[in-house]
């Protein structure tokens, strides 16, 4: 049993997770402390940390903070008051009182303006990021985490570094930027010091979830083994995180019954109305699993419960995750009119998300570095943003016109699903590129570097604008009843454009795109749809390639045809996966399975290749990489005359 002589010794016991020694030492010190003295106030505040880390019962903890608040605010010094109010905000946030928590934190930021309060300010900024994350406002959350991270680096403090890295990784996980999430989680593990070993299981649960979502089950299972020594800890918050990670693992492996059993455990752990927010998210996931199992009736049974939890949590009716669930449900049961209505609402939400990104990360961060002598023209920059918003609006209108123009119900269903899918699949990459650039901008102190990044942002927006135009043109092409004329297409130029589009993703993973196609070779095709084909395949190659490798695009000729191969050295696929690669089953099911290289895009690629009088094939070896081959009619020289 460790000896405890002062409050600092108790703090060390918390950090080393010695619960029994802490409890004995705490009772001993509390009895000896003079009531309302500095040590007494420090002790009762310290109990909040103990309850949070070891017990995790936030209803009980809220009642405790209410009971000691008057004493702390009356007798505590400035640091103690800030510490207590920060802890109170954590409890409010965990009890779904996030608006109250954010208001409290922002008041504390005003109090902590002095230089000697920078460490406290880092903690408060971090907690605001956590609160916004609980509201699923991930862009604002990332903004506060990055601000806290920058401040932490400036004061050269390692106090919050592990927590900040975990939080940033969690945001990238929610934004489905899985490579960056893994990077930050792994980096966080390297920063764990012996006194903060208790942070390891939190990082492990996040890694299990991330590896599961990218179907890297070997690594997921490796981390699950590391979690074994922690899974019986008497901490409700950790227990929920642990079971949620196992749920993601089971779901991705399509072990749906096991996943549902884990959900029962989680709901039981949070069997209190104060956990409505978390249970709302869990119920959404349960409903999604029922849809994956083809049990739409059971999904319908829990819609009323989901709606009650949504209202209790204060989430809006047009919450993205809820709209996605309802859209999938109505597509599943064949209610096409309702599905279209929901898809239009979802498009509006995604457009609003982009506007929020613009306002919070672009506008606020670019204006301070733009001067009268800058090469960056703010008006032109704003015009480019406006152009992008107009394209988003045009996509919205085009989708409505697309469906209204169809008379055949079966054809309408297939066409609408494919159009919605290609938008979600292709637009995500350049938007992710913009987010990555803005994150780099926010971490940069050098003004010259910032201006370079802004130029890259504008270039990325231009690429997104062009991409949106291509998608609109593709929709026009699809709804035509007669096949349009083939034209001469230069694949070498297309590959160059795609390399520019994915420049930052390639750089982030230290990948090289080797374009060995010949500039003088032309094929007979439809340029817009051919771009979509190559873009999807190269995007998958980037996603599943290991860092420090290359992606090769080669060209071969065979009589009247030209063959293009796209080869990566990634994780590869089993023969069973290759055999099902272009399966024409339900698009929604393929889109959520997230198997390596097997997704919505490849079904569309096959359709577009066939439309262009071409052929597509794939070969792959597990652990060694994948090669796609696309075969098209060659452009004869006499046609070019």
LINLINDA-V947660 format. One record per helix or strand. SS is the DSSP state (H for helix, E for strand). FROM is the first residue (numbers start at 1). LEN is the number of residues. If there is no record, write none. Layout:
[[SS;FROM;LEN] [SS;FROM;LEN]]
This chain:
[[H;7;9] [H;19;14] [H;38;18] [H;58;18] [H;78;17] [H;98;14] [H;115;20] [H;138;17] [H;161;14] [H;178;14] [H;194;20] [H;217;11] [H;236;17] [H;256;14] [H;273;20] [H;296;6] [H;303;11] [H;320;14] [H;336;34] [H;378;27] [H;409;35] [H;447;33] [E;487;3] [H;491;11] [H;503;6] [E;512;4] [E;523;3] [H;527;18] [E;550;9] [E;561;7] [H;575;5] [H;587;7] [E;595;1] [E;598;1] [H;600;12] [E;615;7] [E;625;10] [H;637;4]]
